Amino acid sequence: MLHYAVVFLVIALIAAALGFSGIAGTAAGIAKILFVVFIVLFLVSMIFGRRPSV
C-alpha cells in the first residue's frame, strides 16, 4: 500500500511540473489518503500483531 502512495505522489509531482493542476491535486489527495491508511494499518499491526506465547 505504501508503494501505491509513492506512485501517486510521483504522478502528482510530474503532473504539477507539467502544469496539470487538476490531475496533480487529485493524485496528491489519493497519495495522502493511502499514506494515512498505511500508517493506521501499520500501527494496528504493531499493537495487535504476534505476541509471544507463554
C-alpha positions in Angstrom: 0.0 0.0 0.0 2.9 2.3 0.7 4.1 1.6 -2.8 0.8 2.9 -4.3 1.1 6.1 -2.2 4.6 6.7 -3.5 3.4 6.0 -7.1 0.6 8.6 -6.8 3.0 11.1 -5.2 5.3 10.7 -8.2 2.4 11.1 -10.6 1.3 14.3 -8.7 4.8 15.7 -8.8 5.2 15.1 -12.6 1.7 16.4 -13.3 2.5 19.5 -11.2 5.7 20.1 -13.1 3.9 19.9 -16.4 1.2 22.2 -15.3 -1.7 19.8 -15.0 -3.1 21.2 -11.7 -6.3 19.2 -11.6 -4.6 15.8 -12.1 -1.8 16.8 -9.7 -4.3 17.7 -6.9 -6.2 14.5 -7.4 -3.1 12.3 -7.4 -1.7 14.1 -4.3 -5.0 13.7 -2.5 -5.0 9.9 -3.3 -1.4 9.7 -2.1 -2.3 11.4 1.2 -5.2 9.1 1.8 -3.2 5.9 1.0 -0.4 7.1 3.3 -2.7 7.7 6.2 -4.4 4.3 5.7 -0.9 2.7 5.6 0.1 4.4 8.8 -3.1 3.3 10.6 -2.8 -0.3 9.4 0.9 -0.3 10.5 0.1 0.9 14.0 -2.8 -1.6 14.3 -0.5 -4.4 13.3 2.1 -3.3 15.8 -0.4 -3.2 18.6 -2.4 -6.4 17.7 0.4 -8.3 15.9 2.1 -11.5 17.0 2.5 -11.8 20.7 4.9 -14.2 22.3 3.1 -17.4 23.5 3.5 -18.1 27.2 
